[in-house]
Structures are given as C-alpha cells and as structure tokens.
Amino acid sequence: MRIGILGTGAMTAALGRRLSAIGHDVVIGSRDPVRAETLAREIGASSGTDLLHAAQSDVVIVAVRDTAALEVVGELAGELAGRVVLDLGNPIDPPHFESRYGAGPSLAERMAEAAPGAIVVKAFNTVYAEHLAGDGSPQVLVAADDGPAKTLVTELVVAIGCEPLDVGALRVSRHLEQLAGFEVDLVEGGYARATSLRVIDLPG
Ligand SMILES: NC(=O)c1ccc[n+]([C@@H]2O[C@H](COP(=O)([O-])OP(=O)(O)OC[C@H]3O[C@@H](n4cnc5c(N)ncnc54)[C@H](OP(=O)(O)O)[C@@H]3O)[C@@H](O)[C@H]2O)c1
C-alpha cells in the first residue's frame, strides 16, 4: 500500500520506520522535498517529495505541526477527497495543555470540514513518538465515522506491532485530544516521555 506521511518530525520518523519495515511504499512529504528525501533514506522509506505528491496515496497521514494541520489539509483538499486521512495531531498549548478548541469540534473534525470528501480517522495521537520509536506495543485508540477506513487503519496498527482499540465515532476525537493534553501535562510534571494512557476493559 502507498502511504504518504506529511511532515518530517518525530512522529513521521517513528511511524514511517515501522510502516516501511513491513513493506509498505512509504512516501514522505515536506515543504522541503530535500528534507523529506533525507529522512526517507534515514528510516528506510521509499522516497521523499513535496506535500502534494505525498498526498497522492492510499492513506495520507497528517503529521505536520498541529497549528499548521488545518491549513495544509485545506490546501490539499482537492487531492484528499476520497482518500483515508489519518490525523494524529494534538491541538494543545502550554502551559496547561488543554485543547485550544475547548469543548468544540476537535482538530480531526475540523480536518474533515477543511477537506470535504476526505475520510478522516483519528489515531496515534495519545502515543508519544518516543514510544513508537522503540520496539514496544503501545495501545492506539482509533476513532472514525467510516467503518472500512477504521478497519484499514486498525489493520495497519496491528501490522506495525501496536494494539488498536476502537473508541467510537470521529466525535470521540475530542476526548482523545484532551487525553493527549493530560499525558503531556503528566510528562511536564516529571513522568517519562513515553508515558501513555491505557484503556483496560474489565468484563463484569
Ligand atoms: N511528538 C510526539 O510525541 C507526538 C505524539 C502524538 C501526536 N503528535 C502530533 O503529531 C504531529 C507531528 O508532531 P511531531 O512532534 O512529529 O512534529 P512537529 O515538530 O510538530 O512538526 C512536524 C512537521 O510539521 C511541518 N511543519 C511545521 N510547521 C509547518 C507549517 N507552518 N506548514 C507546514 N508544515 C509545517 C514540518 O515539516 P517540514 O518542515 O518538513 O514541512 C515539521 O517537521 C503534531 O500534530 C503533534 O501534535 C506528536
């Protein structure tokens, strides 16, 4: 499968390495294609290019800085229509790391509005890049409205050695983004950077 990852940060490096290692055609997109190509070589991805060409993929992972995500997705909206778009962004700011959107629509929901026709799935936002970069199996909470897209992302999560958990519709991403803020707050308070929350479903 061709998987485009937008941005050249820590999440792209960690996810791109895992996805490339299991044989996917991973294409990294950047405002600077040279930077994308350098990272692609470093992590064993197929290639690096600009944002537009990376967006021409079966799955497009938006891993640009959260403050730029809506603008980037809006500019690529025509290209993203009909594609599975995986949002892992956290719209949280210091000092308290609460969502800048408050109780309103999440970044993921805003992304779906910015790119009508894109099939948005929220996943990986509660996992630190440091955790993904290691060889652990973090739990990955997955929220989406579209069943087949959620299944596709869930299968990718399993394939790269992580543990998926279906947490419901895209609206649940409001909670997921606040949860990530809580994790960052914990880390700022002294917990290790790979700290992640885990849902334990206790029957009975
Ligand atoms: N780091 C983590 O542990 C972690 C964990 C969970 C979720 N997240 C989320 O994952 C996303 C990526 O985080 P990250 O830590 O990997 O990287 P990041 O430092 O947030 O930046 C990622 C990339 O965004 C691009 N970028 C920055 N400003 C931009 C702009 N104005 N327009 C277009 N692109 C821009 C840059 O790529 P180019 O300069 O190459 O274009 C940069 O490498 C964020 O939304 C973050 O909230 C991060």
The ligand as an SDF file (V2000), in Angstrom:
LIG
                    3D

 48 52  0  0  0  0  0  0  0  0999 V2000
    5.8840   14.1900   19.0800 N   0  0  0  0  0  0  0  0  0  0  0  0
    5.0250   13.3720   19.6750 C   0  0  0  0  0  0  0  0  0  0  0  0
    5.3910   12.5950   20.5730 O   0  0  0  0  0  0  0  0  0  0  0  0
    3.5860   13.3590   19.2490 C   0  0  0  0  0  0  0  0  0  0  0  0
    2.7510   12.3780   19.7730 C   0  0  0  0  0  0  0  0  0  0  0  0
    1.4260   12.3080   19.3530 C   0  0  0  0  0  0  0  0  0  0  0  0
    0.9420   13.2170   18.4300 C   0  0  0  0  0  0  0  0  0  0  0  0
    1.7770   14.2050   17.9560 N   0  0  0  0  0  0  0  0  0  0  0  0
    1.2510   15.1280   16.9470 C   0  0  0  0  0  0  0  0  0  0  0  0
    1.8550   14.7600   15.7280 O   0  0  0  0  0  0  0  0  0  0  0  0
    2.0460   15.9110   14.9010 C   0  0  0  0  0  0  0  0  0  0  0  0
    3.5020   15.9660   14.4860 C   0  0  0  0  0  0  0  0  0  0  0  0
    4.2880   16.1200   15.6400 O   0  0  0  0  0  0  0  0  0  0  0  0
    5.8780   15.9020   15.6000 P   0  0  0  0  0  0  0  0  0  0  0  0
    6.3250   16.0410   17.0000 O   0  0  0  0  0  0  0  0  0  0  0  0
    6.2030   14.6780   14.8170 O   0  0  0  0  0  0  0  0  0  0  0  0
    6.4590   17.0740   14.7200 O   0  0  0  0  0  0  0  0  0  0  0  0
    6.3480   18.6810   14.7970 P   0  0  0  0  0  0  0  0  0  0  0  0
    7.5470   19.2260   15.4320 O   0  0  0  0  0  0  0  0  0  0  0  0
    5.0300   19.0950   15.3330 O   0  0  0  0  0  0  0  0  0  0  0  0
    6.4330   19.0710   13.2440 O   0  0  0  0  0  0  0  0  0  0  0  0
    6.1470   18.1570   12.2340 C   0  0  0  0  0  0  0  0  0  0  0  0
    6.4180   18.7690   10.8800 C   0  0  0  0  0  0  0  0  0  0  0  0
    5.4520   19.7670   10.5750 O   0  0  0  0  0  0  0  0  0  0  0  0
    5.9600   20.5130    9.4810 C   0  0  0  0  0  0  0  0  0  0  0  0
    5.5790   21.9010    9.6760 N   0  0  0  0  0  0  0  0  0  0  0  0
    5.9070   22.7240   10.6990 C   0  0  0  0  0  0  0  0  0  0  0  0
    5.3690   23.9430   10.5210 N   0  0  0  0  0  0  0  0  0  0  0  0
    4.6640   23.8830    9.3550 C   0  0  0  0  0  0  0  0  0  0  0  0
    3.9040   24.8140    8.6220 C   0  0  0  0  0  0  0  0  0  0  0  0
    3.7040   26.0620    9.0540 N   0  0  0  0  0  0  0  0  0  0  0  0
    3.3170   24.3790    7.4660 N   0  0  0  0  0  0  0  0  0  0  0  0
    3.5060   23.1160    7.0160 C   0  0  0  0  0  0  0  0  0  0  0  0
    4.2340   22.1860    7.6840 N   0  0  0  0  0  0  0  0  0  0  0  0
    4.7950   22.5650    8.8220 C   0  0  0  0  0  0  0  0  0  0  0  0
    7.4820   20.3360    9.4750 C   0  0  0  0  0  0  0  0  0  0  0  0
    7.8130   19.5530    8.3290 O   0  0  0  0  0  0  0  0  0  0  0  0
    8.5530   20.2320    7.0730 P   0  0  0  0  0  0  0  0  0  0  0  0
    9.3090   21.4370    7.6050 O   0  0  0  0  0  0  0  0  0  0  0  0
    9.4550   19.1700    6.5820 O   0  0  0  0  0  0  0  0  0  0  0  0
    7.4840   20.5930    6.1000 O   0  0  0  0  0  0  0  0  0  0  0  0
    7.7360   19.5010   10.7230 C   0  0  0  0  0  0  0  0  0  0  0  0
    8.7470   18.5760   10.5810 O   0  0  0  0  0  0  0  0  0  0  0  0
    1.6120   17.1280   15.7200 C   0  0  0  0  0  0  0  0  0  0  0  0
    0.3210   17.4850   15.3190 O   0  0  0  0  0  0  0  0  0  0  0  0
    1.5780   16.6080   17.1570 C   0  0  0  0  0  0  0  0  0  0  0  0
    0.5570   17.2350   17.9110 O   0  0  0  0  0  0  0  0  0  0  0  0
    3.0900   14.2890   18.3400 C   0  0  0  0  0  0  0  0  0  0  0  0
  1  2  1  0
  2  3  2  0
  2  4  1  0
  4  5  1  0
  4 48  2  0
  5  6  2  0
  6  7  1  0
  7  8  2  0
  8  9  1  0
  8 48  1  0
  9 10  1  0
  9 46  1  0
 10 11  1  0
 11 12  1  0
 11 44  1  0
 12 13  1  0
 13 14  1  0
 14 15  2  0
 14 16  1  0
 14 17  1  0
 17 18  1  0
 18 19  2  0
 18 20  1  0
 18 21  1  0
 21 22  1  0
 22 23  1  0
 23 24  1  0
 23 42  1  0
 24 25  1  0
 25 26  1  0
 25 36  1  0
 26 27  1  0
 26 35  1  0
 27 28  2  0
 28 29  1  0
 29 30  1  0
 29 35  2  0
 30 31  1  0
 30 32  2  0
 32 33  1  0
 33 34  2  0
 34 35  1  0
 36 37  1  0
 36 42  1  0
 37 38  1  0
 38 39  2  0
 38 40  1  0
 38 41  1  0
 42 43  1  0
 44 45  1  0
 44 46  1  0
 46 47  1  0
M  CHG  2   8   1  16  -1
M  END
$$$$
